[in-house]
Amino acid sequence: MPARSPRRRRPLAVILACAVLSVCAAAARAAAPAATGTWKDLHAWESGDSPAALEAWVQEHLHRADAHIARVLAVRGVRSVANTLRPYDDAVNELLLAVSQSSVIYGVGATKELRDKAQSLTQTANAAYTALNLNQAVYRGLVAVPAPEDAATRHYLEHTLLEYRLAGVDRDDATRAKIKALQDRITELGLAFERAVHDDVRTTVADKAQLDGLPPDYLASHPADAEGHVKITTDPPDGWPAQRFSNSAELRNKLFLAANSVGYPANAETLRALLATRTELAQLLGYKTWADFAMADQMIGSPAKLADYLAGVDASSREPGAREDAALLSFARERDPSMQKVSYADLRYWQEQYRRARFNFDSQSVRPYFPYAEVERGVITTASRLFHIDIRPVSGVRTWHPSVTTYDVFDGSVKLGRIYMDMHPREGKDKWFSTQPLAFGVHGRQLPEGVLVCNFTGGTPGDPGLMQYGDVVVFLHEFGHLMHHLIGGQNAYAGEGAFLVEGDFVEAPSQMLEEFFHDYGVLSSFARHYQSGEVLPRELFARMNRADTYGRASGQQRQLMYTSLSLDFHTLPPAQLDFDAVYRRDFERFNSAAFIPGDHFWASFTHLNGYSSNYYTYVLDKVIALDFFAQFDAQNLLGGPAGMRYRQAVLAPGSTRPAAELARDFLGREPNLDAYRRWMLAEFDAGVTASSTAR
């Protein structure tokens, strides 16, 4: 579930899938204006919802960026933070606004024409950002700034200069022109790859009888036509429940192939061109592969260091994952003795059946306790208590669509920023789940804003939007990103925002917040039956928690599959790359399920644009997140001191310090695999206990 982070030296179309707040600083923010301009200046949609209005808004911010760059270049005499770094960051802020909001509209705009224009403008804004990163005169001005005494400002300046050098600013004019052309092409191809996925909604026609096993609310929202046929799309609220619950293997296979054919074959040509362009750029800059280039400014540092790290993760998860898979196959063979392997198309279905039989838990049994509106309220309340903030609904706010809800976030009487929630699918909208920045914070001048773009069930009159428990985990995950962005957006410069920390750290706060789902005190505060109001029974919760432990290790093996796929696609020669063959090889390395011919998952794997070669971020940050979570008091998750300590040490600094330091500050040591291993061993122990009891 991505929150894809913009990086300074890469195209900013990559979307996203925190300084201690003193009383004095809080008072200063309370007295400061919300933004450098009016709300209309800050929000693209406030200027109207036409393509022309969006273009005018973006161009205005690009013009402002140019004016700030001119201020940098106009300095005569001694350079300083005030006359050089500040106007440079003002330019960065204007470009971040232009890129972030055009990117969001590209994914959520109400009309195709608006989304087309937003896609074009995202390319335009990214091109301006690339030009700034290659501007030698600006770079020389920043180099001439004496090292600031303030540690956060010094880190910002030093990191900015590093990114300039990595971007190729010191190359000759012809080389820099080539770099810019390649960066612009990467942006164009990446957006085209994602847009093909957004727009490619496929439909499977099912016989009514094939829906046996699906819950009543799903059946009610999918009535059969006169011929007894039901249409199921590849939108997540449509396709995912049917793949998990339908008793028809034929339907599950059709739905799987439909979902894993999205973007195919159109994206094959686009992806090959994207990979070739990235390779050309990396080699032009002196790197062997794109993966070497993409990891140069990350925590992990290089593919060689990553290989060592992943070997430890593989060693920790492979054997318990194999036990899980063997148990599932043995169970499935009890019902079908002829089965040689569990089909990958049937994996979710058999996992559901296994949990019912071995753990006495039917995941449909908890859906009535998770109506969308109550889950939204509960996630907000949980975050408010944990981080000691107040999240208040705001009415009468103009947004890009009537279904979007808006909240302001406060620390006492001090406003920290604003969040938006665009939570249900609609035609033409991005089909995934992500957190995206709308504005980056500038202390005393502009408050951070972000949006959740999700595709949960519900959102239509009469539909309570009953969610799978896994959907609630996804909601918590994305809200973790949102809190990171808001709390970590209170720093002096836009370029110090939380989403600008090393890209292989941004999934740690989101995956940490996921773990709060497994606490009954947290869940019982909002998990209520949508009809009776009954609180989720503790005994049902306990069975759900035990059942949920099953599949952790095998799930981590699949994360290693996605990691290997993203690495292989960015290290093998693009011209000879056989996407299907490489995907199948990586699949069979980390899965015991049977591969399904016709599975072209890679064609809709939009992380290949967002994280490129660096999907490993999810694996690395899962380890860090579990280490973080282990520092909380299990008996008092929300009320203990760890929440505020975590906020201050991990979230609030944003990117004012290296991510590795943030982790060490909170943990008091380097992160390790201990909590990660316990997490998977707890799964196996719970599985043994529950299995023996069920028998």
C-alpha positions in Angstrom: 0.0 0.0 0.0 2.1 2.8 -1.3 3.0 6.1 -0.2 5.4 6.9 -2.8 7.9 9.6 -1.9 9.1 12.4 -4.1 12.9 12.4 -4.2 15.0 15.5 -4.9 17.1 14.2 -7.8 14.4 12.0 -9.4 11.2 12.9 -11.2 8.8 14.2 -8.6 5.8 12.5 -10.2 6.8 9.6 -8.0 4.0 10.2 -5.4 3.7 9.2 -2.0 2.4 4.8 -2.2 8.9 15.0 11.3 12.1 18.6 15.5 10.5 18.4 18.9 7.6 20.8 19.2 8.3 23.3 21.9 5.8 25.5 23.6 7.5 28.5 22.1 7.5 27.0 18.6 3.8 26.1 19.0 2.9 29.6 20.0 4.8 31.0 17.0 2.9 28.7 14.6 -0.4 29.7 16.2 0.3 33.3 15.3 1.6 32.5 11.8 -0.5 32.6 8.6 -1.6 29.3 7.2 0.2 29.8 3.9 2.2 32.2 1.9 -0.9 33.1 -0.1 -4.6 32.6 0.0 -6.3 29.2 0.1 -7.0 29.7 -3.6 -3.2 30.1 -4.1 -2.5 26.9 -2.1 -5.1 24.6 -3.7 -5.3 23.9 -7.4 -9.0 22.9 -7.2 -10.0 26.2 -5.6 -9.4 27.9 -9.0 -11.9 25.7 -10.7 -12.2 22.2 -12.1 -11.4 22.9 -15.8 -8.2 21.9 -17.5 -7.5 25.6 -18.2 -7.9 26.6 -14.6 -5.5 23.8 -13.5 -2.9 24.9 -16.1 -3.1 28.5 -15.0 -2.6 27.5 -11.3 0.4 25.3 -12.1 2.0 27.9 -14.4 1.6 30.5 -11.7 3.5 28.4 -9.2 6.2 27.7 -11.8 6.5 31.4 -12.4 6.9 32.0 -8.6 9.6 29.3 -8.5 11.4 31.1 -11.3 11.2 34.4 -9.3 12.8 32.7 -6.3 15.5 31.2 -8.4 16.2 34.7 -9.7 16.6 35.9 -6.1 19.3 33.2 -5.5 21.2 34.3 -8.7 20.9 38.0 -7.9 23.0 37.8 -4.7 26.1 39.9 -4.8 28.7 39.6 -2.0 28.7 37.1 0.8 26.3 34.2 0.6 24.2 33.2 3.6 21.3 31.0 4.6 18.9 34.0 4.4 19.9 35.2 1.0 20.5 31.9 -0.7 19.2 28.8 1.0 15.9 30.5 1.9 15.0 31.6 -1.6 16.2 28.3 -2.9 13.8 26.5 -0.6 11.0 28.9 -1.6 11.5 27.8 -5.2 11.5 24.1 -4.0 8.2 24.8 -2.2 6.5 26.2 -5.3 7.7 23.3 -7.4 6.6 20.8 -4.8 3.1 22.4 -4.8 3.0 22.2 -8.6 4.1 18.6 -8.8 2.2 17.3 -5.9 -1.2 18.7 -6.8 -1.0 18.1 -10.5 0.0 14.5 -9.6 -3.0 14.1 -7.3 -5.5 15.5 -9.8 -3.9 13.2 -12.4 -5.2 10.3 -10.2 -8.5 11.6 -8.9 -9.7 14.3 -11.3 -13.4 14.2 -12.1 -13.1 14.1 -15.9 -10.8 12.4 -18.4 -9.9 15.9 -19.9 -8.8 17.1 -16.4 -6.8 14.0 -15.8 -5.1 14.3 -19.2 -4.2 17.9 -18.5 -2.9 17.0 -15.0 -0.8 14.3 -16.5 0.8 16.8 -18.9 1.3 19.4 -16.2 2.9 16.8 -13.9 5.5 16.3 -16.7 5.9 20.1 -17.0 6.4 20.6 -13.3 8.8 17.7 -13.0 10.8 19.2 -15.9 11.1 22.4 -14.0 12.3 20.6 -10.9 14.9 18.6 -13.0 16.1 21.9 -14.4 16.7 23.3 -10.9 18.6 20.2 -9.9 20.9 20.8 -12.9 21.3 24.5 -12.5 25.0 25.1 -12.0 24.7 28.7 -10.9 22.3 27.8 -8.2 24.5 25.0 -7.1 27.5 27.3 -6.9 25.5 29.7 -4.8 24.6 27.0 -2.4 28.2 25.7 -2.2 29.2 29.3 -1.2 26.9 29.3 1.8 29.0 28.9 5.0 28.1 25.8 7.1 25.1 26.7 9.2 25.5 26.4 13.0 22.0 24.9 13.3 22.3 21.2 12.8 19.0 20.7 11.0 19.8 23.5 8.5 23.3 22.2 8.0 22.0 18.7 7.2 19.5 20.2 4.7 22.2 22.2 3.0 24.7 19.3 2.9 22.1 16.8 1.7 20.9 19.2 -1.0 24.5 19.6 -2.3 24.9 15.8 -2.3 21.7 15.4 -4.4 23.0 18.1 -6.8 26.2 16.1 -7.3 24.4 12.8 -7.7 22.1 14.5 -10.3 25.0 15.4 -12.4 25.2 19.2 -11.9 29.0 19.2 -12.3 28.8 17.7 -15.9 29.3 19.8 -19.0 26.4 21.6 -20.8 25.8 18.9 -23.3 25.7 16.1 -20.7 23.4 18.1 -18.4 21.1 18.7 -21.4 21.1 14.9 -22.0 20.4 14.2 -18.3 17.4 16.5 -18.3 16.0 15.0 -21.5 16.3 11.5 -19.9 14.7 12.6 -16.7 11.8 14.2 -18.5 11.4 11.0 -20.5 11.4 8.9 -17.3 8.6 11.1 -15.9 6.6 10.8 -19.1 6.9 7.0 -19.3 6.2 6.5 -15.6 3.0 8.4 -15.8 1.9 6.6 -18.9 2.6 3.3 -17.2 0.4 4.2 -14.2 -2.3 5.8 -16.3 -2.7 2.5 -18.3 -3.4 0.8 -15.0 -5.8 3.5 -13.8 -7.9 3.3 -17.0 -7.8 -0.4 -17.6 -10.8 -1.7 -15.7 -11.7 -5.3 -16.8 -15.0 -7.1 -16.3 -15.7 -10.7 -15.6 -19.2 -12.1 -16.2 -20.2 -14.7 -13.6 -23.2 -17.0 -13.2 -25.2 -16.3 -10.1 -24.4 -19.7 -8.8 -20.7 -19.0 -8.9 -21.2 -16.4 -6.2 -21.9 -19.1 -3.6 -19.8 -18.3 -0.6 -20.0 -14.5 -0.9 -21.5 -12.4 1.9 -25.1 -11.2 1.7 -24.2 -7.5 1.3 -21.9 -8.3 -1.7 -24.8 -10.3 -3.3 -27.2 -7.4 -2.7 -24.9 -5.0 -4.4 -24.3 -7.4 -7.3 -27.8 -8.4 -8.5 -28.0 -10.8 -11.4 -29.5 -9.7 -14.7 -32.4 -11.4 -16.5 -30.1 -14.2 -17.7 -28.7 -14.8 -14.2 -25.3 -13.1 -14.9 -23.4 -10.9 -12.6 -20.6 -8.4 -13.7 -17.5 -8.2 -11.5 -14.8 -5.6 -12.2 -11.2 -5.6 -11.3 -11.8 -2.7 -8.9 -10.6 -3.9 -5.4 -14.1 -3.8 -3.7 -15.5 -5.9 -6.5 -12.8 -8.4 -7.4 -11.0 -9.1 -4.1 -14.0 -10.4 -2.1 -15.0 -12.7 -4.9 -11.5 -14.2 -5.2 -11.4 -14.8 -1.5 -14.9 -16.2 -0.9 -16.4 -17.7 -4.1 -16.6 -21.4 -3.9 -16.2 -21.6 -7.7 -12.6 -22.4 -8.8 -13.5 -21.4 -12.3 -14.7 -18.0 -11.3 -11.6 -17.4 -9.1 -9.3 -18.3 -11.9 -11.1 -15.9 -14.3 -11.0 -13.1 -11.8 -7.3 -13.7 -11.1 -6.4 -13.6 -14.7 -8.5 -10.5 -15.3 -6.8 -8.7 -12.4 -3.3 -9.8 -13.4 -3.8 -8.8 -17.0 -4.6 -5.2 -16.2 -2.1 -3.0 -18.2 -1.2 -5.9 -20.5 0.0 -5.9 -23.2 0.1 -2.1 -23.6 2.5 -1.6 -20.7 5.1 -4.0 -22.0 6.4 -1.4 -24.5 6.1 1.4 -22.0 7.9 -0.5 -19.3 10.8 -1.5 -21.6 11.3 2.1 -22.6 11.2 3.2 -19.0 13.8 0.7 -17.9 16.0 1.5 -20.9 15.8 5.2 -20.2 16.7 4.7 -16.5 19.6 2.5 -17.4 20.9 5.1 -19.9 20.7 7.8 -17.3 22.3 5.7 -14.6 25.2 4.8 -16.9 25.6 8.4 -18.1 26.0 9.4 -14.4 28.6 6.7 -13.9 26.6 3.9 -12.3 26.5 0.3 -13.6 22.7 0.0 -13.2 19.7 2.0 -12.2 19.6 0.1 -8.9 23.1 1.3 -8.0 22.0 4.9 -8.8 18.7 4.6 -7.0 20.2 3.3 -3.7 23.2 5.7 -3.6 21.4 8.2 -1.2 19.3 5.6 0.7 19.8 4.0 4.1 20.9 0.7 2.5 23.5 2.4 0.3 24.0 -0.1 -2.5 22.7 -3.3 -4.0 25.6 -5.3 -2.5 24.6 -4.2 1.0 21.0 -4.9 0.2 21.8 -8.4 -0.9 23.4 -9.1 2.5 20.4 -7.7 4.3 17.9 -9.6 2.3 19.8 -12.8 2.9 19.1 -12.4 6.6 15.4 -11.7 6.0 15.2 -14.8 3.7 16.9 -17.0 6.3 14.4 -15.8 8.9 11.2 -16.3 6.9 11.9 -19.2 4.5 11.6 -22.1 6.8 8.5 -20.9 8.7 7.0 -19.9 5.4 7.6 -23.4 4.0 5.8 -24.8 7.1 2.9 -22.6 6.5 2.7 -23.5 2.8 3.0 -27.2 3.6 0.2 -27.0 6.1 -2.0 -25.2 3.6 -1.4 -27.8 0.9 -2.0 -30.7 3.3 -5.3 -29.1 4.3 -6.4 -28.5 0.7 -5.5 -32.1 -0.2 -7.9 -33.3 2.4 -10.7 -31.8 0.3 -9.1 -32.5 -3.1 -6.7 -35.5 -3.0 -5.7 -35.0 -6.6 -4.2 -31.5 -5.9 -0.4 -31.3 -6.5 0.0 -27.6 -5.7 -2.4 -24.9 -4.5 -3.1 -22.7 -7.5 -1.9 -19.1 -7.0 -5.4 -18.0 -8.2 -6.9 -20.0 -5.3 -4.4 -18.9 -2.6 -6.6 -16.4 -0.9 -9.5 -18.8 -1.0 -7.6 -21.7 0.5 -6.1 -19.5 3.2 -9.6 -18.4 4.1 -10.8 -22.0 4.3 -7.7 -23.0 6.3 -8.3 -20.3 8.9 -11.9 -21.3 9.2 -11.0 -25.0 9.8 -7.9 -24.6 11.9 -8.6 -21.5 13.8 -12.4 -21.6 13.9 -12.4 -18.1 12.3 -14.5 -17.0 9.3 -13.3 -13.6 8.2 -16.8 -12.7 7.1 -17.9 -13.0 10.7 -16.1 -9.7 11.6 -17.1 -7.7 8.6 -20.4 -6.5 10.2 -18.2 -4.9 13.0 -16.2 -2.8 10.5 -18.6 -0.5 8.7 -16.6 2.1 6.9 -17.8 5.2 8.8 -17.0 3.6 12.1 -13.6 2.5 11.0 -12.7 6.0 9.8 -13.8 7.4 13.1 -11.8 4.7 15.0 -8.6 5.2 13.0 -8.8 8.9 13.6 -9.4 8.5 17.3 -6.6 6.0 17.6 -4.1 8.3 15.9 -5.3 11.2 18.0 -4.7 9.4 21.3 -1.4 7.9 20.3 0.2 11.1 19.0 -1.5 13.5 21.4 -3.3 15.5 18.7 -6.8 16.5 17.9 -8.3 15.7 14.4 -11.4 17.8 13.7 -13.8 17.5 10.8 -14.1 20.6 8.6 -17.3 21.4 6.7 -17.9 23.7 3.8 -14.5 23.0 2.2 -14.3 22.9 -1.5 -12.6 19.8 -2.8 -12.1 18.0 -6.1 -15.1 15.6 -5.5 -18.2 15.7 -3.3 -17.2 12.4 -1.6 -14.0 13.8 -0.2 -14.0 14.5 3.5 -11.7 17.1 5.2 -10.1 17.3 8.7 -7.8 19.8 10.4 -5.2 18.5 12.8 -4.3 20.4 16.0 -1.7 20.1 18.8 -3.7 21.8 21.5 -4.8 25.1 20.0 -2.1 25.0 17.4 -3.1 23.9 13.9 -0.6 21.5 12.4 -2.2 21.0 9.0 -5.1 19.5 7.0 -5.9 16.1 5.7 -8.3 15.0 3.0 -9.8 11.5 2.5 -10.8 10.3 -1.0 -11.7 6.8 0.0 -14.0 5.0 -2.5 -13.6 4.0 -6.1 -15.1 5.8 -9.1 -14.6 5.8 -12.8 -11.2 7.0 -13.9 -9.8 7.3 -10.4 -6.5 5.7 -9.3 -7.3 2.1 -8.3 -4.8 1.7 -5.5 -4.3 2.8 -1.9 -1.8 5.6 -1.2 -1.0 8.7 0.8 0.0 11.8 -1.2 1.3 15.2 -0.2 -0.6 18.3 -1.3 1.5 20.9 0.5 4.8 20.6 2.5 5.1 22.5 5.7 7.2 25.7 6.1 7.3 26.7 9.7 5.4 29.9 10.3 4.4 30.3 6.7 2.7 27.2 5.3 1.0 24.2 6.9 1.4 20.7 5.5 -1.5 19.0 3.8 -2.0 15.4 2.6 -4.6 13.2 1.1 -5.5 9.5 1.4 -6.5 8.1 -2.0 -8.1 4.7 -1.4 -10.6 2.3 -2.9 -12.5 0.9 0.1 -16.0 -0.5 -0.2 -19.0 1.8 0.6 -19.5 5.4 -0.3 -22.9 4.9 -1.9 -26.4 5.5 -0.2 -27.6 2.5 1.7 -24.2 0.7 1.6 -22.6 0.5 5.1 -19.3 -0.4 3.5 -18.5 -3.5 5.5 -14.7 -3.9 5.4 -12.5 -6.9 5.6 -10.3 -6.8 8.7 -7.3 -6.6 6.3 -8.9 -3.4 4.9 -8.7 -1.9 8.4 -5.0 -2.7 8.5 -4.6 -0.9 5.2 -6.4 2.1 6.6 -4.1 2.2 9.6 -1.1 1.8 7.3 -2.0 4.8 5.1 -2.9 6.9 8.1 0.6 6.2 9.5 2.0 7.9 6.4 -0.4 10.8 6.8 0.7 11.4 10.4 4.3 11.2 9.4 3.7 13.9 6.8 1.7 16.2 9.1 3.7 15.9 12.3 7.0 15.9 10.3 6.0 19.0 8.3 6.6 21.6 11.0 10.2 22.4 10.1 11.8 25.5 8.8 12.0 24.5 5.2 9.8 22.7 2.7 12.7 20.5 1.8 12.8 19.2 5.4 9.4 17.5 5.1 8.9 13.9 6.3 8.3 12.5 2.9 11.7 13.8 1.8 13.5 11.5 4.3 15.4 8.6 2.8 12.9 6.7 0.6 13.7 3.4 2.2 12.5 4.7 5.6 9.1 6.0 4.6 7.3 2.7 5.1 8.4 2.3 8.7 5.9 4.7 10.3 3.0 3.2 8.2 3.8 -0.4 9.0 4.3 0.4 12.7 0.8 1.8 13.0 -0.6 -1.4 11.4 0.3 -3.3 14.5 -2.2 -1.4 16.6 -5.0 -3.4 14.9 -4.0 -6.4 17.0 -4.9 -4.7 20.4 -8.4 -5.3 21.7 -8.5 -2.0 23.6 -7.9 -0.2 20.3 -10.3 -2.2 18.2 -13.1 -2.4 20.7 -13.3 1.4 20.8 -14.8 1.5 17.3 -15.5 -2.1 16.1 -19.3 -2.2 16.5 -21.9 -4.1 14.6 -23.4 -1.9 12.0 -27.0 -3.0 12.9 -27.0 -3.8 16.6 -24.2 -1.6 17.8 -22.7 -4.6 19.7 -19.0 -4.3 20.4 -16.8 -6.9 18.7 -16.8 -9.8 21.2 -13.4 -10.4 22.8 -13.6 -14.1 22.0 -14.1 -13.4 18.3 -11.3 -10.9 18.4 -9.0 -13.5 19.9 -9.8 -16.0 17.2 -9.3 -13.4 14.5 -5.9 -12.5 16.0 -4.8 -16.1 16.1 -5.9 -16.7 12.6 -4.2 -13.6 11.4 -0.9 -14.9 12.6 -1.1 -17.6 9.9 0.6 -16.6 6.7 3.1 -14.0 8.0 6.2 -15.8 7.0 4.9 -16.9 3.6 3.7 -13.3 3.1 7.2 -12.1 3.8 8.5 -14.5 1.2 6.1 -12.9 -1.3 7.5 -9.5 -0.4 10.9 -10.8 -1.2 9.5 -11.9 -4.6 8.3 -8.4 -5.3 11.7 -7.1 -4.1 13.6 -9.4 -6.4 11.3 -8.6 -9.3 11.9 -4.8 -9.0 15.7 -5.4 -8.6 15.9 -7.8 -11.6 13.9 -5.5 -13.9 16.4 -2.7 -13.0 19.6 -4.7 -13.2 19.1 -6.9 -16.3 19.6 -5.5 -19.8 16.3 -4.0 -20.8 16.4 -4.9 -24.5 16.6 -8.6 -23.8 14.4 -8.6 -20.7 11.6 -11.2 -20.9 9.2 -9.8 -18.4 7.1 -12.9 -18.1 10.1 -15.3 -17.7 11.8 -13.1 -15.0 8.5 -12.7 -13.1 7.9 -16.5 -13.2 11.5 -17.2 -12.1 11.2 -14.9 -9.1 7.7 -16.2 -8.4 8.8 -19.8 -8.2 11.9 -18.8 -6.1 9.7 -17.5 -3.3 6.3 -19.3 -3.7 5.2 -22.9 -3.4 1.9 -22.2 -5.1 1.4 -23.1 -8.7 2.1 -20.4 -11.2 -0.8 -19.6 -13.5 0.0 -19.1 -17.2 -1.3 -15.8 -18.4 -0.3 -14.0 -15.1 1.2 -10.7 -16.2 1.2 -9.1 -12.8 4.2 -6.9 -13.6 2.2 -4.9 -16.1 0.1 -3.4 -13.3 2.9 -3.3 -10.7 2.9 0.5 -10.4 5.6 0.3 -7.7 7.9 -0.1 -10.7 7.3 3.5 -11.3 7.0 4.8 -7.7 9.8 2.8 -6.0 11.5 1.6 -9.2 14.2 -0.8 -8.0 13.7 0.0 -4.4 10.6 -2.0 -3.5 12.8 -3.6 -0.8 11.7 -0.6 1.3 8.7 -2.6 2.5 10.9 -5.5 3.7 13.5 -3.3 5.4 10.9 -1.1 7.0 8.8 -4.0 8.2 11.8 -5.1 10.3 12.2 -1.5 11.6 8.5 -1.1 12.2 8.2 -4.2 14.3 11.3 -3.2 16.3 9.6 0.2 16.9 6.3 -1.4 18.0 8.1 -3.7 20.5 9.0 -0.6 22.4 5.4 0.2 23.3 3.7 -1.1 26.5 1.5 -4.0 25.3 -0.8 -3.3 28.3 -1.2 0.4 27.5 -0.4 1.0 23.8 -2.2 4.4 23.5 -1.8 5.8 27.0 1.9 5.0 27.7 4.8 7.4 27.1 6.1 5.6 24.0 3.6 7.4 21.7 4.9 10.8 22.4 8.5 9.7 22.5 8.0 8.1 19.1 6.4 11.2 17.8 9.3 13.4 18.9 12.1 11.0 17.9 10.8 9.5 14.7 8.0 11.6 13.2 8.7 15.2 14.1 12.2 15.5 12.7 11.0 14.9 9.2 14.1 14.9 7.0 16.2 17.2 9.2 18.4 14.3 10.2 19.4 10.9 8.6 16.8 8.3 9.0 19.2 5.9 10.6 19.8 8.4 13.4 16.0 8.7 14.0 15.7 4.9 14.4 18.7 4.8 16.8 17.3 7.7 18.9 14.0 5.9 19.5 15.4 2.4 19.9 18.6 3.3 21.8 20.5 1.0 19.4 20.6 -0.2 15.8 17.5 -1.9 14.6 17.7 -5.7 14.5 15.7 -8.8 13.4 14.7 -10.0 16.9 11.2 -8.6 16.9 10.7 -9.6 13.3 11.6 -13.2 14.1 9.4 -13.3 17.2 6.5 -12.0 15.0 6.9 -15.0 12.7 7.5 -17.6 15.4 4.4 -16.4 17.2 2.5 -17.2 14.0 3.8 -20.7 14.0 3.2 -21.3 17.7 -0.4 -20.0 17.4 -1.0 -22.2 14.3 0.2 -25.3 16.2 -2.0 -24.6 19.2 -5.1 -23.7 17.2 -4.6 -26.7 14.8 -4.4 -29.2 17.7 -7.4 -27.6 19.4 -9.5 -27.8 16.2 -8.7 -31.4 15.6 
